[in-house]
Amino acid sequence: MDDYIQQGIHGIREIKPDERRKFLGTLRERVVVVLTKQQVREPGTYKEIEDLMKKNKDATLFLNGTMDYNEMSDYIKIANKIGSKFIISTNKEANTDLGLVLAYDHAINKEDIYIKKQKEQIEVQKHENHFSQFFKKIF
């Protein structure tokens, strides 16, 4: 009875509210991939996101509603093209650096959910190319 009264006063008790605020309304254990706000703001889109959306069509794309619509629109177009669900999460009280979360409605417990920034990927590729060219010259 006490739980019922407390629920009436304070609202429905939420499991892991801080985690839900960080991951735009979902839990970490359900996440396929995330991008930071800064990554979403970069020109163009991440190919990895489109590929993962195609592979995980039953997953929902959560977008941070505190961002400008123009910054998210390319990802919304991809979701519409693929036929994926998307939600614009507009919790003004949540302070998160995430701009995009692709997640299921059940736990998948994927270990690595972060994508390196495009600039970092390009630098790694350049470094690998220089390294391989060095060895080609030697051998």
C-alpha positions as CSV (number, residue, x, y, z in Angstrom):
1,M,0.0,0.0,0.0
2,D,2.9,2.4,0.8
3,D,4.4,1.8,-2.6
4,Y,1.1,2.7,-4.2
5,I,0.9,6.0,-2.2
6,Q,4.5,6.9,-3.0
7,Q,3.9,6.2,-6.7
8,G,0.9,8.5,-6.6
9,I,2.9,11.3,-4.9
10,H,6.2,11.0,-6.8
11,G,5.2,9.2,-10.1
12,I,6.3,5.8,-11.3
13,R,9.6,4.6,-10.0
14,E,12.2,4.4,-12.8
15,I,15.0,1.8,-13.0
16,K,18.4,3.5,-13.4
17,P,17.2,7.0,-14.0
18,D,20.8,8.5,-14.4
19,E,21.6,5.9,-17.0
20,R,18.3,6.6,-18.9
21,R,19.1,10.3,-18.9
22,K,22.6,9.6,-20.4
23,F,21.4,7.2,-23.1
24,L,18.4,9.4,-24.2
25,G,15.7,7.4,-22.4
26,T,17.1,3.9,-22.7
27,L,19.5,1.7,-20.8
28,R,23.2,1.0,-21.6
29,E,22.5,-2.8,-21.9
30,R,20.2,-2.2,-24.8
31,V,22.5,0.0,-26.9
32,V,24.0,-1.0,-30.3
33,V,25.9,2.2,-31.0
34,V,26.2,5.8,-29.9
35,L,27.5,9.1,-31.3
36,T,28.3,12.2,-29.3
37,K,26.6,15.5,-30.0
38,Q,29.9,16.7,-31.6
39,Q,30.0,13.7,-33.9
40,V,26.3,14.2,-35.0
41,R,27.2,17.9,-35.8
42,E,30.0,16.9,-38.1
43,P,29.1,17.4,-41.8
44,G,27.7,14.2,-43.5
45,T,26.9,11.0,-41.6
46,Y,28.8,8.1,-40.3
47,K,28.6,5.1,-42.6
48,E,28.8,2.8,-39.6
49,I,25.5,4.1,-38.3
50,E,23.7,3.4,-41.6
51,D,25.2,-0.1,-41.7
52,L,24.2,-0.8,-38.1
53,M,20.7,0.5,-38.7
54,K,20.4,-1.8,-41.7
55,K,21.6,-4.8,-39.7
56,N,19.5,-3.9,-36.6
57,K,16.1,-2.9,-38.2
58,D,14.2,-3.7,-35.1
59,A,16.3,-1.2,-33.0
60,T,15.1,2.4,-32.4
61,L,17.2,5.4,-33.2
62,F,17.1,7.9,-30.3
63,L,18.1,11.5,-31.2
64,N,18.9,14.2,-28.7
65,G,16.1,16.8,-29.0
66,T,18.2,19.5,-27.4
67,M,20.2,19.7,-30.7
68,D,19.2,21.6,-33.7
69,Y,16.9,19.7,-36.1
70,N,19.3,20.4,-39.0
71,E,22.1,18.6,-37.2
72,M,19.9,15.5,-36.9
73,S,18.1,15.6,-40.2
74,D,20.5,13.4,-42.2
75,Y,20.1,10.6,-39.6
76,I,16.3,11.0,-39.7
77,K,16.4,10.6,-43.5
78,I,18.5,7.4,-43.1
79,A,16.0,6.0,-40.6
80,N,13.1,6.8,-42.9
81,K,14.8,5.3,-45.9
82,I,15.6,2.1,-44.0
83,G,12.2,2.0,-42.3
84,S,13.7,2.2,-38.8
85,K,11.8,3.8,-35.9
86,F,13.3,7.0,-34.4
87,I,12.5,9.0,-31.4
88,I,13.6,12.6,-30.6
89,S,14.3,12.6,-26.9
90,T,13.7,16.1,-25.5
91,N,14.5,15.8,-21.8
92,K,15.8,19.3,-21.0
93,E,16.9,18.2,-17.5
94,A,19.2,15.5,-18.8
95,N,22.8,16.5,-19.2
96,T,24.4,14.1,-21.7
97,D,27.0,14.5,-24.3
98,L,25.3,11.9,-26.5
99,G,23.5,13.0,-29.7
100,L,22.5,9.6,-31.1
101,V,21.7,6.2,-29.6
102,L,20.7,3.1,-31.6
103,A,19.1,0.7,-29.1
104,Y,16.7,-2.3,-28.8
105,D,13.8,-2.6,-26.4
106,H,15.6,-5.5,-24.7
107,A,19.1,-6.2,-23.4
108,I,21.9,-7.1,-25.9
109,N,24.9,-6.2,-23.7
110,K,27.2,-5.1,-26.5
111,E,30.6,-4.2,-25.1
112,D,31.9,-1.6,-27.6
113,I,29.2,0.9,-28.4
114,Y,31.3,4.0,-29.2
115,I,32.5,5.0,-32.7
116,K,35.7,6.8,-33.2
117,K,35.4,10.3,-34.7
118,Q,35.8,10.5,-38.5
119,K,39.0,12.6,-38.1
120,E,40.5,10.0,-35.7
121,Q,39.7,7.2,-38.2
122,I,41.4,9.2,-41.0
123,E,44.5,9.8,-38.9
124,V,44.7,6.1,-38.0
125,Q,44.4,5.1,-41.7
126,K,47.1,7.6,-42.7
127,H,49.4,6.3,-39.9
128,E,48.7,2.7,-41.1
129,N,49.5,3.6,-44.7
130,H,52.8,5.3,-43.8
131,F,53.7,2.3,-41.7
132,S,52.9,-0.2,-44.5
133,Q,54.7,1.9,-47.1
134,F,57.8,2.0,-44.9
135,F,57.9,-1.8,-44.7
136,K,57.3,-2.2,-48.4
137,K,60.4,-0.1,-49.1
138,I,62.4,-2.2,-46.7
139,F,61.3,-5.5,-48.1
